[in-house]
């Protein structure tokens, strides 16, 4: 038995991104523990959390709303990555990999959301 959201590629990729950002945030300086590290982890966790929450017992309109929350959380992750890059907490190569992953996930999430009927 599975919950239907577990089969969604956007949920799976959101989960993967959350784990990658959790690992990345652990490399940040200690003084970022309650700032950028925490914000990055909360934002990435919110992506998969909202996808799953919206998929259960929601109307199409409500599901689209929760997917919108996920998309906005992903934009927040991208901003955290830019902050980390500017502060030299991540290499340019890693930044580009994470940025492209986020860009691709965002496009997938928007396309999925656009297919849901109200």
C-alpha angles and dihedrals in degrees: 000000000000138000109246093240091061089070093054114106090211090057092046092049091045089054091049092048090050091056093046092050091047090056092045093049090056089064093058119103116275092248088066093058095103095029126041096002093053094043093050092050094046093047095049093045089051091061096066093031093059093044090055095041092050094050096060120083095331132132117242089258092053092045090053089051092054091046087053089055089052092050091050090049089053090053087052090053090053090052090050089051090052089050091050090049093050090049091049094242092129132038119247089244093054091043090055092049093050092043092053091047089053093046092051093046091049091053091048092049093049092048091049092048092049091057094056113098122220 
